[in-house]
Amino acid sequence: MSETAAPGTTVPVTAASASAGAVVAESATARGRRARIALRGLQVLLALFYAIPSALPKLIAHPSAAESFEKLGWGSAGMYTIGVLELAGAVALLIPVLQSVAAVALSALMVGAFVVQVAVFDGQYAATPLILIVPLALIAWARRGHNADLMRLLRRRA
């Protein structure tokens, strides 16, 4: 369904905008819709990455993870803590009101991972946390509007 705005041009109209007589917002364009879908896809991919190949080995005490944390001197407590933080961040990336905060928290975790990689492991995999910070920063920025929603929820419960 569309409504003629000017001779030769059409403006898509939804039931809500038709009854209100409003013009469809710019974000309803196909380009905006594709961008939202791409961002959501990126969030799902990062959530899967943090949950399965990153958190899971730590949570099941896979020998490779246990060895790394023993070398750090953090032991199993540090390994489980980091695993839980990564899993919580992965889940929070999929919850709309927590997306931005989760991306910031995971970015902070990646800064720590970078420092550890450089200081303890001679920078062997130091690029990985830096690469992950880029899409996390994009998500944090793009979903920053949800921070106000989160604050409203927290204030309401307090």
C-alpha positions as CSV (number, residue, x, y, z in Angstrom):
1,M,0.0,0.0,0.0
2,S,1.4,3.4,-0.8
3,E,0.3,7.0,-0.9
4,T,1.2,9.5,-3.6
5,A,3.3,12.4,-2.2
6,A,4.1,14.2,-5.4
7,P,3.5,13.5,-9.0
8,G,5.6,10.5,-9.9
9,T,6.8,9.6,-6.4
10,T,5.3,7.3,-3.8
11,V,5.7,7.1,0.0
12,P,5.1,3.7,1.7
13,V,2.5,4.0,4.4
14,T,1.8,1.6,7.3
15,A,-1.5,1.3,9.0
16,A,-0.3,3.2,12.0
17,S,1.2,6.1,9.9
18,A,-1.9,6.2,7.7
19,S,-4.2,6.7,10.6
20,A,-2.0,9.3,12.2
21,G,-1.3,11.0,8.9
22,A,2.5,10.8,9.6
23,V,5.3,10.5,7.1
24,V,7.3,7.3,7.3
25,A,10.6,8.0,9.1
26,E,13.9,7.7,7.4
27,S,14.9,4.6,9.4
28,A,12.1,2.7,7.7
29,T,14.0,2.8,4.4
30,A,15.3,-0.4,2.9
31,R,18.9,0.8,3.6
32,G,18.1,1.4,7.3
33,R,16.3,-2.0,7.5
34,R,19.4,-3.7,6.0
35,A,21.7,-1.9,8.4
36,R,19.6,-3.1,11.4
37,I,19.6,-6.6,10.1
38,A,23.3,-6.6,9.5
39,L,24.0,-5.2,13.0
40,R,21.7,-7.8,14.6
41,G,23.5,-10.5,12.6
42,L,26.8,-9.2,13.8
43,Q,25.5,-9.3,17.4
44,V,24.4,-12.9,17.0
45,L,27.8,-13.9,15.5
46,L,29.7,-12.3,18.3
47,A,27.4,-13.9,20.9
48,L,28.0,-17.3,19.4
49,F,31.7,-16.6,19.4
50,Y,31.8,-15.6,23.0
51,A,29.6,-18.4,24.1
52,I,31.0,-21.4,22.2
53,P,34.7,-21.2,21.3
54,S,35.6,-18.7,24.0
55,A,33.5,-19.3,27.2
56,L,32.7,-23.0,26.8
57,P,36.3,-24.3,27.0
58,K,36.8,-22.3,30.1
59,L,33.6,-23.5,31.7
60,I,34.3,-27.1,31.0
61,A,37.9,-26.8,32.0
62,H,39.3,-27.8,28.6
63,P,43.0,-28.7,29.0
64,S,44.1,-25.9,26.7
65,A,42.2,-23.3,28.7
66,A,43.3,-24.7,32.0
67,E,47.0,-24.6,30.9
68,S,46.7,-21.0,29.9
69,F,45.2,-19.9,33.2
70,E,47.8,-21.9,35.1
71,K,50.5,-20.1,33.2
72,L,48.9,-16.8,34.2
73,G,48.8,-18.0,37.8
74,W,45.0,-17.4,38.0
75,G,44.1,-21.1,38.3
76,S,40.7,-22.5,37.8
77,A,38.9,-19.7,39.7
78,G,40.2,-17.1,37.2
79,M,39.3,-19.4,34.3
80,Y,35.8,-20.0,35.5
81,T,35.3,-16.3,36.2
82,I,36.4,-15.2,32.8
83,G,34.2,-17.9,31.2
84,V,31.2,-16.8,33.2
85,L,31.8,-13.1,32.2
86,E,32.1,-14.1,28.5
87,L,29.0,-16.2,28.6
88,A,27.0,-13.4,30.4
89,G,28.3,-10.9,27.8
90,A,27.2,-13.3,25.0
91,V,23.7,-13.6,26.4
92,A,23.4,-9.9,27.1
93,L,24.4,-9.0,23.5
94,L,21.1,-10.7,22.5
95,I,18.9,-8.8,25.0
96,P,17.9,-5.4,23.6
97,V,18.1,-3.3,26.7
98,L,21.5,-4.8,27.6
99,Q,23.2,-4.7,24.1
100,S,25.2,-1.5,24.5
101,V,26.3,-2.2,28.1
102,A,27.3,-5.8,27.1
103,A,29.4,-4.5,24.2
104,V,31.2,-2.0,26.4
105,A,31.8,-4.7,29.1
106,L,33.1,-7.2,26.5
107,S,35.3,-4.5,25.1
108,A,36.8,-3.9,28.5
109,L,37.4,-7.6,28.9
110,M,39.1,-7.6,25.5
111,V,41.4,-4.7,26.6
112,G,42.4,-6.9,29.5
113,A,42.9,-9.9,27.2
114,F,45.1,-7.8,25.0
115,V,47.3,-6.7,27.9
116,V,47.6,-10.3,29.1
117,Q,48.5,-11.5,25.6
118,V,51.2,-8.9,25.3
119,A,52.6,-9.2,28.8
120,V,52.4,-13.0,29.4
121,F,52.1,-14.7,26.1
122,D,54.5,-12.5,24.1
123,G,51.8,-11.1,21.9
124,Q,51.1,-14.4,20.2
125,Y,47.4,-13.7,19.8
126,A,47.3,-10.1,20.7
127,A,45.5,-9.0,17.5
128,T,42.4,-11.1,18.3
129,P,41.1,-9.0,21.2
130,L,41.9,-5.8,19.2
131,I,39.9,-7.1,16.2
132,L,37.0,-8.0,18.4
133,I,36.9,-4.5,20.0
134,V,36.0,-2.9,16.6
135,P,32.6,-4.6,16.1
136,L,31.9,-4.4,19.9
137,A,32.4,-0.6,19.7
138,L,30.1,-0.4,16.7
139,I,27.4,-2.3,18.6
140,A,27.9,-0.1,21.7
141,W,27.5,3.1,19.6
142,A,24.6,1.9,17.5
143,R,22.6,0.6,20.4
144,R,23.4,3.4,22.8
145,G,19.8,4.5,22.8
146,H,19.0,1.4,24.9
147,N,21.0,2.8,27.8
148,A,18.2,5.3,28.6
149,D,15.7,2.4,28.6
150,L,18.0,0.5,31.0
151,M,18.3,3.4,33.3
152,R,14.5,3.8,33.4
153,L,14.1,0.2,34.3
154,L,16.7,0.4,37.0
155,R,15.2,3.6,38.5
156,R,11.7,2.0,38.4
157,R,13.0,-1.0,40.4
158,A,14.9,1.1,42.9
